[in-house]
Amino acid sequence: MLGIFEVLVFLCIVGYFFNKQRTIDMVDIISNRVQEAYGSFRLPNMFGQGTGTEQNGGFSTYSMLKRFGEAGRRQRQINADHDRQVRHESLFHIKEMPTTHLQPELKPIPGMACPFCSPTESRPQLGADDRRRNAIDILRVTTHAGQQYALANHTGSFDWGVWCPHLAQATRVRRFSYPQVAGAVLPDERVQEALDVAVKESINDKRVELGLAENDESFDEDSYYSEMLRKHDQRAGKILVGMRSKISDLVLRITSWVLYKLLPCFMSGVAAHPAQVDMIKRAIEKHPDVPLIFLPLHRSHLDYIMVSFILLNNDIKCPLVAGGDNLRIPVFGSILRYDGAFFIKRKIDPLTGKKDHVYRAILHTYLQKCLTAGHNVEFFIEGGRTRTGKPCMPKSGILSVIVDAFNDKSISDALLVPVSINYEKLVDGNFVREQLGQKKIPESFASAASAIIKVLKARYGLMRIDFNEPFSLSELVKSLRKSDTAHNYTPEMRRLQHKPSSSSLFGTDVVQEEQDQRQLIDNIARHVVYDSARATSVMTTNALAFLLLNRFRDGAPLSILTEALDELRAVLNGVRDLGFTGSSEDVIRYATDLLGPGLVTKELRNGQTFIKPVVMIPNVIELSYYSNCLLPHFALESIVITCAGLLKREAERRTNTDQHDHVDEVTVGRQALLQMCMEFAELLMYEFILCKPCQKLDSVLDNTLQELCLREILSQPEAELTEEQTMARRLAYNLERDGLDVDDDEMDDFFDDHQNGTTGNRYGADEEDTTRIHFPAEKHCDRLVLQSVLAPFSHTYSAVASSLHQLLDGNSIVESEFIRLCIKEISTRVDVGDCKYGESISTDTVRNCLKVFQKRSYIEITNNNGVRLVSLMPPFDTLTEVQNIVQQVHIFVPV
């Protein structure tokens, strides 16, 4: 009992210094120990009320104390577990949460200036609602005549403009002055220096011809100099006369009245957004002394006059329009000249590659004088008309002159206005002959007259013109010099360095400037083409042709096509402007009739209307022209899906999986997929402008992959990790958040060891790529559609690569002849069924493929006395290397 008494005294002392709860806990522990030694003891009312202790004569039994001790231990264990869980969650709460997928950036409204390249303060503000206002048919709306004009101006029905609206419109539009600047060109210092250089070159050529040394005084250099200077002066005058524009306000008004009368004869309308015109007017009000530079995508010869037609009838000064000298034909060339056209040569330099200094200087000086005199300028950024229906790579020659004028302070600024033009049916006919490798028929008076008569007897549907938001050239240059935008413009983030120009003004060899300025000019040009392509409205024929060639190549009932068009309109909603309204069934019927039976057939099958494309050559080539308008929109998605299918086939091949009876789902690694997409995109570098210069292609491809996952065409579920892997990732995250470094090699080794032990070699080379991309079975058809978008280009590139065998053993072939060999190879593949895409026969695609091979140093194209020769370059001039090239290209051909 003495031991018990000592224990009770100790407990009383402890209870005095500690709180009641701690005393109870200690009593629990000590009581259990004492009870084990002494069996039982009296504990009178020690636990107080609420302990639930049953009393029997004031004595606690051993079973009662044991039960109480176990309950306390359980409670303490629960509290300890709860505290540990709270600490665990507070430390690793981010890893406990499900991974949230980043939403791709919202796509901007088509036609708006890039927020990264054009600062907000430099752009006229236009709300989304204004930008989305309905387009109007400008052929049926006159701003200065007609019934609505009479009501608005309270002129009443006695206004003669109500009865003759088109004539009144032509006479009432705002009058502008168009000064002639040709007289100031030849006396310019630049032209005189070019003449001196040309004369000295002629003298040197004459010495070489006579075999005389440079210091041989027997040659009368002074007299020959005077003679050659006179000849070059005469030539310079002829060049200027043939180049200059004679824009006339009177002729513009007459042309406007004629177009009001003729266009309705073969077109159902010319649609334009009045809000876009208001946007240009706001820009003019903000920059009244700054020239406007209109940059349309070129589709038809009708483009030359339509932009001026719209601007004239909305009281905006008409521009001088750069046209090819092939249009300088009798009568029609003169009409274009008085409507503002100035003509330039397609090839400035002679065939020998010798620079034509005089022509370059005259063109450069004429453009600068026009800009200084206050003229607006219009030129086609692609150089010529697109032969395939998709935008071409830009030619930055004239754009370089405008940038040069800005650097010279000849102009304080310039407003660049990208313009998108599209037709439901091309007025110019088609370009099938040229795509098949045949020579282009040159323009002439007879061909132009017969074409006009033919056009007036046909029906070409609707024409759509979209003006993009103007952006300031000076603000664009300033934005490139700011540090906060340097990360968006990696190649051209350096300051511009101006150097006077004396080189080409048309094509890639444009101006002898520093590399950074050339890069800037090229990026501006690519940006314009990208913006214009995104803002191009989708017409009825574009939508129908795209569905028929990529989804229903064997045809489909009208009801199925209607559902497919509804889906396509939903996908394009908010991203691309649609140039049509109404029910999808009516749209399909209208587009089918407009394209005609030569491109799309319509018949009755089992009581249903069945629509089928004509896939024979050359019909399918013309039909693809209309389908290709949508290629810029789906190109990125097609790249991702094509590469995903490629990696999936590779995984199936390595694992010997039967595609029809497999147990495990085949997936591909995310990083491997993005890397393959970059390779495919680089192969198509001359076909598409996949992103703006202010964007990074890898980021754009990543966003495209995320969008495909959001649409469930692909899926990216959470990776299943072991408990050790999960803990390691949580620890790595927290260490990184606390500013501590993690040894990536050790982490990789950890994951490699555990993954190799669980998955083995299932995924081949990308087994360490933990993020897997899955292929939902229910979206298989959607993937096939996207895969077929770029399939014709893959087949063409594969055929060109195979044709490189013709260049083995040191052979050199004339470029035009080699292109014909490539076209023959593609045609053979189409005939035997190796390629089901007849539209793969395209000389434009073959030329772009040769550019890629030349850039990669596979081939060399040399100029031998004006003849371009194609040959293989070492070390790719062996059979093994050519086969490797074929394999590298053919891998992107979908199965």
Rosetta blueprint (number, residue, H / E / L):
1 M L
2 L H
3 G H
4 I H
5 F H
6 E H
7 V H
8 L H
9 V H
10 F H
11 L H
12 C H
13 I H
14 V H
15 G H
16 Y H
17 F H
18 F L
19 N L
20 K H
21 Q H
22 R H
23 T H
24 I H
25 D H
26 M H
27 V H
28 D H
29 I H
30 I H
31 S H
32 N H
33 R H
34 V H
35 Q H
36 E H
37 A H
38 Y H
39 G L
40 S L
41 F E
42 R E
43 L L
44 P L
45 N L
46 M L
47 F L
48 G L
49 Q L
50 G L
51 T L
52 G L
53 T L
54 E L
55 Q L
56 N E
57 G L
58 G L
59 F E
60 S E
61 T L
62 Y H
63 S H
64 M H
65 L H
66 K H
67 R H
68 F H
69 G H
70 E H
71 A H
72 G H
73 R H
74 R H
75 Q H
76 R H
77 Q H
78 I H
79 N H
80 A H
81 D H
82 H H
83 D H
84 R H
85 Q H
86 V H
87 R H
88 H H
89 E H
90 S H
91 L H
92 F H
93 H H
94 I H
95 K H
96 E H
97 M L
98 P L
99 T L
100 T L
101 H L
102 L L
103 Q L
104 P L
105 E L
106 L L
107 K L
108 P L
109 I L
110 P L
111 G L
112 M L
113 A L
114 C L
115 P L
116 F L
117 C L
118 S L
119 P L
120 T H
121 E H
122 S H
123 R L
124 P L
125 Q L
126 L L
127 G L
128 A H
129 D H
130 D H
131 R H
132 R L
133 R L
134 N L
135 A L
136 I E
137 D E
138 I L
139 L L
140 R L
141 V L
142 T L
143 T L
144 H L
145 A L
146 G L
147 Q H
148 Q H
149 Y H
150 A H
151 L H
152 A H
153 N H
154 H L
155 T L
156 G L
157 S L
158 F L
159 D L
160 W H
161 G H
162 V H
163 W H
164 C L
165 P H
166 H H
167 L H
168 A H
169 Q H
170 A H
171 T H
172 R H
173 V L
174 R L
175 R L
176 F L
177 S L
178 Y L
179 P L
180 Q L
181 V L
182 A H
183 G H
184 A H
185 V L
186 L L
187 P L
188 D L
189 E H
190 R H
191 V H
192 Q H
193 E H
194 A H
195 L H
196 D H
197 V H
198 A H
199 V H
200 K H
201 E H
202 S H
203 I H
204 N H
205 D H
206 K H
207 R H
208 V H
209 E H
210 L H
211 G L
212 L L
213 A L
214 E L
215 N L
216 D L
217 E L
218 S L
219 F L
220 D L
221 E H
222 D H
223 S H
224 Y H
225 Y H
226 S H
227 E H
228 M H
229 L H
230 R H
231 K H
232 H H
233 D H
234 Q H
235 R H
236 A H
237 G H
238 K H
239 I H
240 L H
241 V H
242 G H
243 M H
244 R L
245 S L
246 K L
247 I L
248 S L
249 D H
250 L H
251 V H
252 L H
253 R H
254 I H
255 T H
256 S H
257 W H
258 V H
259 L H
260 Y H
261 K H
262 L H
263 L H
264 P H
265 C H
266 F H
267 M L
268 S L
269 G E
270 V E
271 A E
272 A E
273 H L
274 P H
275 A H
276 Q H
277 V H
278 D H
279 M H
280 I H
281 K H
282 R H
283 A H
284 I H
285 E H
286 K H
287 H L
288 P L
289 D L
290 V L
291 P L
292 L E
293 I E
294 F E
295 L E
296 P E
297 L L
298 H L
299 R L
300 S L
301 H L
302 L L
303 D H
304 Y H
305 I H
306 M H
307 V H
308 S H
309 F H
310 I H
311 L H
312 L H
313 N L
314 N L
315 D L
316 I L
317 K L
318 C L
319 P E
320 L E
321 V E
322 A E
323 G E
324 G E
325 D H
326 N H
327 L H
328 R L
329 I L
330 P L
331 V L
332 F H
333 G H
334 S H
335 I H
336 L H
337 R H
338 Y H
339 D L
340 G L
341 A E
342 F E
343 F E
344 I E
345 K L
346 R L
347 K L
348 I L
349 D L
350 P L
351 L L
352 T L
353 G L
354 K L
355 K L
356 D L
357 H H
358 V H
359 Y H
360 R H
361 A H
362 I H
363 L H
364 H H
365 T H
366 Y H
367 L H
368 Q H
369 K H
370 C H
371 L H
372 T H
373 A L
374 G L
375 H L
376 N E
377 V E
378 E E
379 F L
380 F L
381 I L
382 E L
383 G L
384 G L
385 R L
386 T L
387 R L
388 T L
389 G L
390 K L
391 P L
392 C L
393 M L
394 P L
395 K L
396 S L
397 G H
398 I H
399 L H
400 S H
401 V H
402 I H
403 V H
404 D H
405 A H
406 F H
407 N H
408 D L
409 K L
410 S L
411 I L
412 S L
413 D L
414 A L
415 L E
416 L E
417 V E
418 P E
419 V E
420 S E
421 I E
422 N E
423 Y E
424 E L
425 K L
426 L L
427 V L
428 D L
429 G L
430 N L
431 F L
432 V H
433 R H
434 E H
435 Q H
436 L L
437 G L
438 Q L
439 K L
440 K L
441 I L
442 P L
443 E L
444 S L
445 F H
446 A H
447 S H
448 A H
449 A H
450 S H
451 A H
452 I H
453 I H
454 K H
455 V H
456 L H
457 K L
458 A L
459 R L
460 Y L
461 G L
462 L E
463 M E
464 R E
465 I E
466 D E
467 F E
468 N L
469 E L
470 P L
471 F E
472 S E
473 L H
474 S H
475 E H
476 L H
477 V H
478 K H
479 S H
480 L H
481 R H
482 K L
483 S H
484 D H
485 T H
486 A H
487 H H
488 N H
489 Y L
490 T L
491 P L
492 E L
493 M L
494 R L
495 R L
496 L L
497 Q L
498 H L
499 K L
500 P L
501 S L
502 S L
503 S L
504 S L
505 L L
506 F L
507 G L
508 T L
509 D L
510 V L
511 V L
512 Q L
513 E L
514 E L
515 Q H
516 D H
517 Q H
518 R H
519 Q H
520 L H
521 I H
522 D H
523 N H
524 I H
525 A H
526 R H
527 H H
528 V H
529 V H
530 Y H
531 D H
532 S H
533 A H
534 R H
535 A H
536 T L
537 S L
538 V E
539 M L
540 T H
541 T H
542 N H
543 A H
544 L H
545 A H
546 F H
547 L H
548 L H
549 L H
550 N H
551 R L
552 F L
553 R L
554 D L
555 G L
556 A E
557 P E
558 L H
559 S H
560 I H
561 L H
562 T H
563 E H
564 A H
565 L H
566 D H
567 E H
568 L H
569 R H
570 A H
571 V H
572 L H
573 N L
574 G L
575 V L
576 R L
577 D L
578 L E
579 G L
580 F L
581 T L
582 G L
583 S L
584 S H
585 E H
586 D H
587 V H
588 I H
589 R H
590 Y H
591 A H
592 T H
593 D H
594 L H
595 L H
596 G L
597 P L
598 G L
599 L L
600 V E
601 T E
602 K E
603 E E
604 L E
605 R E
606 N L
607 G L
608 Q E
609 T E
610 F E
611 I E
612 K E
613 P E
614 V L
615 V L
616 M L
617 I L
618 P L
619 N H
620 V H
621 I H
622 E H
623 L H
624 S H
625 Y H
626 Y H
627 S H
628 N H
629 C H
630 L H
631 L H
632 P H
633 H H
634 F H
635 A H
636 L H
637 E H
638 S H
639 I H
640 V H
641 I H
642 T H
643 C H
644 A H
645 G H
646 L H
647 L H
648 K H
649 R H
650 E H
651 A H
652 E H
653 R H
654 R H
655 T H
656 N L
657 T L
658 D L
659 Q L
660 H L
661 D L
662 H L
663 V L
664 D L
665 E L
666 V L
667 T L
668 V E
669 G E
670 R H
671 Q H
672 A H
673 L H
674 L H
675 Q H
676 M H
677 C H
678 M H
679 E H
680 F H
681 A H
682 E H
683 L H
684 L L
685 M L
686 Y L
687 E L
688 F L
689 I L
690 L L
691 C L
692 K L
693 P L
694 C L
695 Q L
696 K L
697 L H
698 D H
699 S H
700 V H
701 L H
702 D H
703 N H
704 T H
705 L H
706 Q H
707 E H
708 L H
709 C H
710 L H
711 R L
712 E L
713 I L
714 L L
715 S E
716 Q L
717 P L
718 E L
719 A L
720 E L
721 L L
722 T L
723 E H
724 E H
725 Q H
726 T H
727 M H
728 A H
729 R H
730 R H
731 L H
732 A H
733 Y H
734 N H
735 L H
736 E H
737 R H
738 D L
739 G L
740 L L
741 D L
742 V L
743 D L
744 D H
745 D H
746 E H
747 M H
748 D H
749 D H
750 F H
751 F H
752 D H
753 D H
754 H H
755 Q H
756 N H
757 G H
758 T H
759 T L
760 G L
761 N L
762 R L
763 Y L
764 G H
765 A H
766 D H
767 E L
768 E L
769 D L
770 T L
771 T L
772 R E
773 I E
774 H E
775 F L
776 P L
777 A H
778 E H
779 K H
780 H H
781 C H
782 D H
783 R H
784 L H
785 V H
786 L H
787 Q H
788 S H
789 V H
790 L L
791 A H
792 P H
793 F H
794 S H
795 H H
796 T H
797 Y H
798 S H
799 A H
800 V H
801 A H
802 S H
803 S H
804 L H
805 H H
806 Q H
807 L H
808 L L
809 D L
810 G L
811 N L
812 S L
813 I E
814 V E
815 E H
816 S H
817 E H
818 F H
819 I H
820 R H
821 L H
822 C H
823 I H
824 K H
825 E H
826 I H
827 S H
828 T H
829 R H
830 V H
831 D H
832 V H
833 G L
834 D L
835 C L
836 K L
837 Y L
838 G H
839 E H
840 S H
841 I L
842 S L
843 T H
844 D H
845 T H
846 V H
847 R H
848 N H
849 C H
850 L H
851 K H
852 V H
853 F H
854 Q H
855 K H
856 R L
857 S L
858 Y L
859 I E
860 E E
861 I E
862 T E
863 N E
864 N E
865 N L
866 G L
867 V E
868 R E
869 L E
870 V E
871 S E
872 L E
873 M L
874 P L
875 P L
876 F L
877 D L
878 T L
879 L H
880 T H
881 E H
882 V H
883 Q H
884 N H
885 I H
886 V H
887 Q H
888 Q H
889 V H
890 H H
891 I L
892 F L
893 V L
894 P L
895 V L
